[in-house]
Amino acid sequence: MIEQLTIRDERTKFCINAMRACGGAWMGQPVGWLFREEADHANALVELYRATRATHNQREGLLSMIADGTALLAWEIDLGALDPWWLEELDSDEARRLIVLGAQARHVLGRHPLEDVPEEVGDDRFDTSVFEREAEARRTRVRSVA
Protein backbone atom coordinates (compact mmCIF):
# COMPACT_ATOMS: atom_id res chain seq x y z
CA MET A 1 0.00 0.00 0.00
CA ILE A 2 1.23 3.48 -0.88
CA GLU A 3 1.80 5.81 2.04
CA GLN A 4 -0.14 9.06 1.69
CA LEU A 5 1.55 12.15 2.97
CA THR A 6 -0.94 14.90 3.71
CA ILE A 7 -1.15 18.29 5.37
CA ARG A 8 -4.55 19.15 6.85
CA ASP A 9 -3.96 22.65 8.14
CA GLU A 10 -6.20 25.57 7.27
CA ARG A 11 -3.22 27.93 7.59
CA THR A 12 -1.89 26.61 4.26
CA LYS A 13 -3.97 29.40 2.69
CA PHE A 14 -0.99 31.65 3.51
CA CYS A 15 1.37 29.57 1.37
CA ILE A 16 -0.64 27.97 -1.45
CA ASN A 17 2.07 28.72 -4.03
CA ALA A 18 4.72 27.12 -1.82
CA MET A 19 2.56 24.02 -1.34
CA ARG A 20 2.23 23.65 -5.11
CA ALA A 21 5.93 24.36 -5.66
CA CYS A 22 6.73 21.50 -3.27
CA GLY A 23 4.65 19.10 -5.38
CA GLY A 24 1.46 19.30 -3.34
CA ALA A 25 -1.96 18.70 -4.85
CA TRP A 26 -5.12 20.05 -3.21
CA MET A 27 -7.62 17.25 -2.62
CA GLY A 28 -10.40 19.16 -0.94
CA GLN A 29 -11.35 19.89 2.62
CA PRO A 30 -11.35 16.50 4.32
CA VAL A 31 -8.00 15.40 2.79
CA GLY A 32 -6.08 18.67 2.39
CA TRP A 33 -2.75 18.68 0.52
CA LEU A 34 -1.45 15.39 -0.81
CA PHE A 35 2.26 14.75 -1.47
CA ARG A 36 3.90 11.86 -3.33
CA GLU A 37 7.41 12.18 -1.92
CA GLU A 38 8.45 12.36 1.69
CA ALA A 39 10.98 15.12 0.90
CA ASP A 40 8.27 17.24 -0.77
CA HIS A 41 6.05 16.78 2.26
CA ALA A 42 8.89 17.85 4.60
CA ASN A 43 9.66 20.92 2.48
CA ALA A 44 5.98 21.88 2.47
CA LEU A 45 5.86 21.59 6.28
CA VAL A 46 8.87 23.89 6.52
CA GLU A 47 7.14 26.41 4.25
CA LEU A 48 3.97 26.20 6.34
CA TYR A 49 5.99 26.79 9.50
CA ARG A 50 7.76 29.79 7.94
CA ALA A 51 4.53 31.32 6.64
CA THR A 52 2.68 31.05 9.93
CA ARG A 53 5.38 32.43 12.27
CA ALA A 54 5.28 35.99 13.54
CA THR A 55 6.58 38.48 10.97
CA HIS A 56 9.62 40.65 11.55
CA ASN A 57 7.42 43.71 12.18
CA GLN A 58 5.31 41.79 14.67
CA ARG A 59 8.42 40.67 16.53
CA GLU A 60 9.74 44.25 16.61
CA GLY A 61 6.41 45.46 18.03
CA LEU A 62 6.42 42.74 20.67
CA LEU A 63 10.01 43.50 21.64
CA SER A 64 9.17 47.20 22.07
CA MET A 65 6.23 46.26 24.30
CA ILE A 66 8.53 44.06 26.37
CA ALA A 67 11.10 46.85 26.64
CA ASP A 68 8.68 49.57 27.73
CA GLY A 69 6.75 47.46 30.23
CA THR A 70 3.48 47.17 28.30
CA ALA A 71 3.90 43.40 28.04
CA LEU A 72 3.80 42.86 31.80
CA LEU A 73 0.62 44.89 32.13
CA ALA A 74 -1.25 43.57 29.11
CA TRP A 75 -0.22 39.96 28.58
CA GLU A 76 -0.06 38.60 32.12
CA ILE A 77 2.88 36.42 31.07
CA ASP A 78 5.92 35.87 33.27
CA LEU A 79 8.56 36.87 30.74
CA GLY A 80 11.35 35.77 33.07
CA ALA A 81 10.13 32.17 32.98
CA LEU A 82 9.94 32.03 29.17
CA ASP A 83 12.60 30.65 26.87
CA PRO A 84 14.46 33.54 25.17
CA TRP A 85 13.47 32.18 21.74
CA TRP A 86 9.71 32.18 22.37
CA LEU A 87 9.20 35.06 19.91
CA GLU A 88 10.71 32.98 17.10
CA GLU A 89 8.26 30.15 17.77
CA LEU A 90 5.24 32.43 18.22
CA ASP A 91 2.38 31.81 15.83
CA SER A 92 1.32 34.78 13.67
CA ASP A 93 -2.22 34.78 15.10
CA GLU A 94 -0.93 34.67 18.67
CA ALA A 95 1.51 37.51 17.94
CA ARG A 96 -1.35 39.56 16.49
CA ARG A 97 -3.43 38.90 19.62
CA LEU A 98 -0.60 39.99 21.93
CA ILE A 99 0.00 43.16 19.90
CA VAL A 100 -3.70 44.07 20.12
CA LEU A 101 -3.67 43.55 23.90
CA GLY A 102 -0.55 45.69 24.20
CA ALA A 103 -2.06 48.44 22.04
CA GLN A 104 -5.17 48.45 24.24
CA ALA A 105 -3.02 48.76 27.35
CA ARG A 106 -1.09 51.65 25.82
CA HIS A 107 -4.36 53.34 24.82
CA VAL A 108 -5.76 53.03 28.35
CA LEU A 109 -2.56 54.36 29.89
CA GLY A 110 -2.30 57.16 27.36
CA ARG A 111 1.44 56.61 26.97
CA HIS A 112 4.09 53.96 27.34
CA PRO A 113 4.13 52.71 30.95
CA LEU A 114 7.80 53.52 31.51
CA GLU A 115 7.60 57.02 30.04
CA ASP A 116 6.82 58.62 33.39
CA VAL A 117 9.48 61.23 32.85
CA PRO A 118 8.77 64.40 34.83
CA GLU A 119 7.65 67.22 32.60
CA GLU A 120 9.79 70.32 32.41
CA VAL A 121 8.58 73.35 34.23
CA GLY A 122 7.36 75.95 31.75
CA ASP A 123 9.52 79.04 31.39
CA ASP A 124 8.24 82.23 29.83
CA ARG A 125 11.65 83.18 28.52
CA PHE A 126 12.56 82.40 24.92
CA ASP A 127 14.94 79.45 24.53
CA THR A 128 17.85 80.53 22.35
CA SER A 129 19.98 77.42 22.78
CA VAL A 130 18.98 76.04 19.36
CA PHE A 131 20.09 79.19 17.59
CA GLU A 132 23.30 79.35 19.62
CA ARG A 133 24.20 75.76 18.63
CA GLU A 134 23.57 76.51 14.95
CA ALA A 135 25.69 79.66 15.10
CA GLU A 136 28.50 77.74 16.82
CA ALA A 137 28.34 75.00 14.17
CA ARG A 138 28.66 77.61 11.40
CA ARG A 139 31.69 79.20 13.07
CA THR A 140 33.54 75.91 13.50
CA ARG A 141 32.71 74.52 10.07
CA VAL A 142 35.80 74.11 7.89
CA ARG A 143 35.37 75.39 4.39
CA SER A 144 37.20 73.78 1.55
CA VAL A 145 38.34 75.76 -1.42
CA ALA A 146 37.74 73.96 -4.62
N, C-alpha and C positions, 0 to 999 in steps of 0.2 A: 504494500500500500504506500502511496506517495504521501509524504509529510506535507501538510499545508501550513505555510507560514503566513500569519495574518496579523494585522494591526487593527484593533477595534477601538479607536480613540477619536472622539469627536473633535479634538483639537487639531487633527490633521488638516482641517480647513485652512489653517495658517500656513501650510506647506504642501499644497496639492502638487505644485510643479516639482518639488523635490521628491515627493512620493513616486510620481511618474518617471522622473529621471533615474530613480533607483530601481526601476523595473516593476513598480507596483501597478496593479490593475484594480480599479474600483468595482466591487461586486455587489454593492448595495448595502443598505443599513444593517441587516443582521450579520453579514459577513465582514464588511469593511474592506480593507486593502489586502490583496492576495499577492504573495511573492513566491517565485519559483525557486530562487537560490537563497541559501542561508546568508550569504554575504550581502545580497541586496536587502534582505530583511534587516540585517544589522545596521547597514548604512541608513536605511529609512528611519530606524529607531533613533539613530544619532541626530538626524535632521529634525525629527519631531522634538527631541529633547532641546536642541538648539533653538528652534522656533518658539517654544513655549516658555523659555526662561525669561527672567526679567531683562528688559532692554538696558542699554548703557545709561540712557537718560533716567530711567526708573531707579537704577542703582544709585546714580548721583543724587537724585532727590531723596532717597532713603538715607544715604550717608549724611546729607545735610541735616535731615531731621534727627538723626542720631547725634550729630555734633552739637546742635543747638538745644537739645533737651526735649524737643517735641515728642520724640519716640517714647520716652519714658511716660509722658503724660497721656499720650493717645493710644498706644498699642498695648499697654499693660503686659509687656514682655520683659523678662529679666535678661537684658542684653549681656550681662556678665556671664551668665550660664550658657550662652549660645556658643556654638562653634564659630570661629572667625570667618569661615567660608559660607555661612548660611545665606548671604546675599546671592552668591553664585548659584545656589541650588534653589532659590526662591522661584516659584511659579509666577508667570506673568500676571495671572488673575489675582494671586495673593499679594503681589507687589502693588498692583493697582488699588486693592482694598486698603493696604497699609498707607499708601499715599493719600487716599481720600480721608482716612481717619486723621492723619497728621495735618492735612489742610483744614479740616474742621476744627481741630484743636488750635491751630494758629489763628483761625478766624475768630474763635471765641475769645482768645487771649488778646487779640488785636495786634500782636507783634510776636516775634520769636521769644520763647520763654527766657532765654539767657541774655536778652537785650535790655536788661534793666539797668542801663547806664544812666546815671543822674544827668538830668538836663542842665545845660548851662544857664546861668542866671543872665537874664536879658540886660543888655547895656545900651543906653541911649546914644552913646558915642559911636561915631562911624569907624568901622574897622578898616584901617589902611594897610594891614599887613600883606594883603594880596598884592597891592600895587607896589609896596616896598620890595617884595621878593622879585617881581617882574623887573623893576628898575635895576636891582642888584644883578640879576641874570644878564641884562643888556650890557651893564658895565663890565662884567667879567668875561663876556663872550669874546673869543679870539676870532678876528676876521682874517680871512686868507685873501691874498691878492692874487688874482688869476689873470 
